[in-house]
Structures are given as C-alpha cells and as structure tokens.
C-alpha cells in the first residue's frame, strides 16, 4: 500500500525589500539629497549631494549597491575626522 500525499503547501517565497538609492548628506544634513550612481562600464561608483555639491568616488564591482558607496563615504569621513582629532 502506498503513502497518502501530504496536502502541505510549500512555504511562500521571501520578498527582498528594495534598498535606498538616495541618502542624507553628511556635510549639509539635507535628507534625500545624496544620489549614488554606479558606472559598471568604468567600474566607478559616485555619491553626489545635490545641495552642497560634495562628492565621493570609489571603485565598484558587480555586487556593489548604492548603500555600499554611501557607507564607504561615511566611513571615510569618520576616518578623516579621527585623524584630525589625533593630530
């Protein structure tokens, strides 16, 4: 005799939330003024503030997202500020 088939439904697929592409500027503190662009042809990522025109450029790879560029910019700002405080 064979087993009865289970009527359990497969678990639903998890949805990935979209990550932000605009952020607040670390210099002028305007919300949603920093836009991150990724140029995969030249492997350059750029974060530019539309208000104060501050910018940050970095190299990117295939897995880089806009939040990664912004996070690197914030980390670089903090690193520079701690170097100034020590000197």
CNS distance restraints for C-alpha pairs under 8 A (distance, minus, plus):
assign (resid  19 and name CA) (resid  67 and name CA) 7.28 0.50 0.50
assign (resid  20 and name CA) (resid  66 and name CA) 7.43 0.50 0.50
assign (resid  20 and name CA) (resid  67 and name CA) 6.79 0.50 0.50
assign (resid  21 and name CA) (resid  35 and name CA) 6.35 0.50 0.50
assign (resid  21 and name CA) (resid  36 and name CA) 6.06 0.50 0.50
assign (resid  21 and name CA) (resid  66 and name CA) 5.58 0.50 0.50
assign (resid  21 and name CA) (resid  67 and name CA) 6.76 0.50 0.50
assign (resid  22 and name CA) (resid  32 and name CA) 5.15 0.50 0.50
assign (resid  22 and name CA) (resid  33 and name CA) 6.64 0.50 0.50
assign (resid  22 and name CA) (resid  34 and name CA) 5.39 0.50 0.50
assign (resid  22 and name CA) (resid  35 and name CA) 4.75 0.50 0.50
assign (resid  22 and name CA) (resid  36 and name CA) 6.58 0.50 0.50
assign (resid  23 and name CA) (resid  31 and name CA) 6.31 0.50 0.50
assign (resid  23 and name CA) (resid  32 and name CA) 4.54 0.50 0.50
assign (resid  23 and name CA) (resid  33 and name CA) 6.19 0.50 0.50
assign (resid  23 and name CA) (resid  34 and name CA) 5.01 0.50 0.50
assign (resid  23 and name CA) (resid  35 and name CA) 6.72 0.50 0.50
assign (resid  23 and name CA) (resid  70 and name CA) 7.71 0.50 0.50
assign (resid  24 and name CA) (resid  29 and name CA) 5.81 0.50 0.50
assign (resid  24 and name CA) (resid  30 and name CA) 5.43 0.50 0.50
assign (resid  24 and name CA) (resid  31 and name CA) 4.10 0.50 0.50
assign (resid  24 and name CA) (resid  32 and name CA) 4.90 0.50 0.50
assign (resid  24 and name CA) (resid  33 and name CA) 5.68 0.50 0.50
assign (resid  24 and name CA) (resid  34 and name CA) 5.80 0.50 0.50
assign (resid  25 and name CA) (resid  29 and name CA) 4.82 0.50 0.50
assign (resid  25 and name CA) (resid  30 and name CA) 5.65 0.50 0.50
assign (resid  25 and name CA) (resid  31 and name CA) 6.71 0.50 0.50
assign (resid  25 and name CA) (resid  32 and name CA) 7.58 0.50 0.50
assign (resid  25 and name CA) (resid  33 and name CA) 6.24 0.50 0.50
assign (resid  25 and name CA) (resid  34 and name CA) 5.67 0.50 0.50
assign (resid  25 and name CA) (resid  49 and name CA) 6.26 0.50 0.50
assign (resid  26 and name CA) (resid  74 and name CA) 7.18 0.50 0.50
assign (resid  27 and name CA) (resid  52 and name CA) 7.85 0.50 0.50
assign (resid  27 and name CA) (resid  54 and name CA) 7.77 0.50 0.50
assign (resid  28 and name CA) (resid  51 and name CA) 7.69 0.50 0.50
assign (resid  28 and name CA) (resid  52 and name CA) 6.65 0.50 0.50
assign (resid  30 and name CA) (resid  51 and name CA) 7.58 0.50 0.50
assign (resid  33 and name CA) (resid  49 and name CA) 5.33 0.50 0.50
assign (resid  33 and name CA) (resid  50 and name CA) 5.35 0.50 0.50
assign (resid  33 and name CA) (resid  51 and name CA) 6.43 0.50 0.50
assign (resid  34 and name CA) (resid  47 and name CA) 6.31 0.50 0.50
assign (resid  34 and name CA) (resid  48 and name CA) 5.30 0.50 0.50
assign (resid  34 and name CA) (resid  49 and name CA) 4.16 0.50 0.50
assign (resid  34 and name CA) (resid  50 and name CA) 6.24 0.50 0.50
assign (resid  35 and name CA) (resid  47 and name CA) 5.61 0.50 0.50
assign (resid  35 and name CA) (resid  48 and name CA) 5.51 0.50 0.50
assign (resid  35 and name CA) (resid  49 and name CA) 6.45 0.50 0.50
assign (resid  35 and name CA) (resid  50 and name CA) 7.54 0.50 0.50
assign (resid  36 and name CA) (resid  45 and name CA) 7.21 0.50 0.50
assign (resid  36 and name CA) (resid  46 and name CA) 5.61 0.50 0.50
assign (resid  36 and name CA) (resid  47 and name CA) 4.28 0.50 0.50
assign (resid  36 and name CA) (resid  48 and name CA) 6.53 0.50 0.50
assign (resid  36 and name CA) (resid  66 and name CA) 5.39 0.50 0.50
assign (resid  36 and name CA) (resid  67 and name CA) 8.00 0.50 0.50
assign (resid  36 and name CA) (resid  69 and name CA) 7.10 0.50 0.50
assign (resid  36 and name CA) (resid  70 and name CA) 7.23 0.50 0.50
assign (resid  37 and name CA) (resid  45 and name CA) 5.80 0.50 0.50
assign (resid  37 and name CA) (resid  46 and name CA) 5.24 0.50 0.50
assign (resid  37 and name CA) (resid  47 and name CA) 6.39 0.50 0.50
assign (resid  37 and name CA) (resid  66 and name CA) 6.88 0.50 0.50
assign (resid  38 and name CA) (resid  43 and name CA) 7.45 0.50 0.50
assign (resid  38 and name CA) (resid  44 and name CA) 6.09 0.50 0.50
assign (resid  38 and name CA) (resid  45 and name CA) 4.42 0.50 0.50
assign (resid  38 and name CA) (resid  46 and name CA) 6.38 0.50 0.50
assign (resid  38 and name CA) (resid  60 and name CA) 7.65 0.50 0.50
assign (resid  38 and name CA) (resid  65 and name CA) 7.98 0.50 0.50
assign (resid  38 and name CA) (resid  66 and name CA) 7.30 0.50 0.50
assign (resid  39 and name CA) (resid  43 and name CA) 5.61 0.50 0.50
assign (resid  39 and name CA) (resid  44 and name CA) 5.22 0.50 0.50
assign (resid  39 and name CA) (resid  45 and name CA) 6.10 0.50 0.50
assign (resid  40 and name CA) (resid  44 and name CA) 6.66 0.50 0.50
assign (resid  40 and name CA) (resid  60 and name CA) 7.62 0.50 0.50
assign (resid  40 and name CA) (resid  61 and name CA) 7.62 0.50 0.50
assign (resid  40 and name CA) (resid  62 and name CA) 7.53 0.50 0.50
assign (resid  43 and name CA) (resid  59 and name CA) 5.74 0.50 0.50
assign (resid  43 and name CA) (resid  60 and name CA) 5.18 0.50 0.50
assign (resid  43 and name CA) (resid  61 and name CA) 6.45 0.50 0.50
assign (resid  44 and name CA) (resid  57 and name CA) 6.83 0.50 0.50
assign (resid  44 and name CA) (resid  58 and name CA) 5.83 0.50 0.50
assign (resid  44 and name CA) (resid  59 and name CA) 4.73 0.50 0.50
assign (resid  44 and name CA) (resid  60 and name CA) 5.57 0.50 0.50
assign (resid  45 and name CA) (resid  57 and name CA) 5.64 0.50 0.50
assign (resid  45 and name CA) (resid  58 and name CA) 5.23 0.50 0.50
assign (resid  45 and name CA) (resid  59 and name CA) 5.88 0.50 0.50
assign (resid  45 and name CA) (resid  60 and name CA) 5.84 0.50 0.50
assign (resid  45 and name CA) (resid  66 and name CA) 7.97 0.50 0.50
assign (resid  45 and name CA) (resid  69 and name CA) 6.52 0.50 0.50
assign (resid  46 and name CA) (resid  55 and name CA) 7.01 0.50 0.50
assign (resid  46 and name CA) (resid  56 and name CA) 5.66 0.50 0.50
assign (resid  46 and name CA) (resid  57 and name CA) 4.52 0.50 0.50
assign (resid  46 and name CA) (resid  58 and name CA) 6.54 0.50 0.50
assign (resid  46 and name CA) (resid  69 and name CA) 7.14 0.50 0.50
assign (resid  47 and name CA) (resid  55 and name CA) 5.46 0.50 0.50
assign (resid  47 and name CA) (resid  56 and name CA) 5.20 0.50 0.50
assign (resid  47 and name CA) (resid  57 and name CA) 6.58 0.50 0.50
assign (resid  47 and name CA) (resid  69 and name CA) 6.84 0.50 0.50
assign (resid  47 and name CA) (resid  70 and name CA) 6.59 0.50 0.50
assign (resid  47 and name CA) (resid  73 and name CA) 7.95 0.50 0.50
assign (resid  48 and name CA) (resid  53 and name CA) 6.29 0.50 0.50
assign (resid  48 and name CA) (resid  54 and name CA) 5.87 0.50 0.50
assign (resid  48 and name CA) (resid  55 and name CA) 4.32 0.50 0.50
assign (resid  48 and name CA) (resid  56 and name CA) 6.64 0.50 0.50
assign (resid  49 and name CA) (resid  53 and name CA) 4.94 0.50 0.50
assign (resid  49 and name CA) (resid  54 and name CA) 5.38 0.50 0.50
assign (resid  49 and name CA) (resid  55 and name CA) 6.33 0.50 0.50
assign (resid  56 and name CA) (resid  73 and name CA) 6.37 0.50 0.50
assign (resid  58 and name CA) (resid  69 and name CA) 7.19 0.50 0.50
assign (resid  60 and name CA) (resid  64 and name CA) 5.82 0.50 0.50
assign (resid  64 and name CA) (resid  68 and name CA) 6.21 0.50 0.50
assign (resid  64 and name CA) (resid  69 and name CA) 7.60 0.50 0.50
assign (resid  65 and name CA) (resid  69 and name CA) 6.94 0.50 0.50
assign (resid  66 and name CA) (resid  70 and name CA) 6.41 0.50 0.50
assign (resid  67 and name CA) (resid  71 and name CA) 6.01 0.50 0.50
assign (resid  68 and name CA) (resid  72 and name CA) 6.18 0.50 0.50
assign (resid  69 and name CA) (resid  73 and name CA) 6.32 0.50 0.50
assign (resid  70 and name CA) (resid  74 and name CA) 6.32 0.50 0.50
assign (resid  71 and name CA) (resid  75 and name CA) 6.13 0.50 0.50
assign (resid  72 and name CA) (resid  76 and name CA) 6.07 0.50 0.50
assign (resid  73 and name CA) (resid  77 and name CA) 6.22 0.50 0.50
assign (resid  74 and name CA) (resid  78 and name CA) 6.28 0.50 0.50
assign (resid  75 and name CA) (resid  79 and name CA) 6.14 0.50 0.50
assign (resid  76 and name CA) (resid  80 and name CA) 6.16 0.50 0.50
assign (resid  77 and name CA) (resid  81 and name CA) 6.18 0.50 0.50
assign (resid  78 and name CA) (resid  82 and name CA) 6.21 0.50 0.50
assign (resid  79 and name CA) (resid  83 and name CA) 6.30 0.50 0.50
assign (resid  80 and name CA) (resid  84 and name CA) 6.30 0.50 0.50
assign (resid  81 and name CA) (resid  85 and name CA) 6.27 0.50 0.50
assign (resid  82 and name CA) (resid  86 and name CA) 6.28 0.50 0.50
assign (resid  83 and name CA) (resid  87 and name CA) 6.32 0.50 0.50
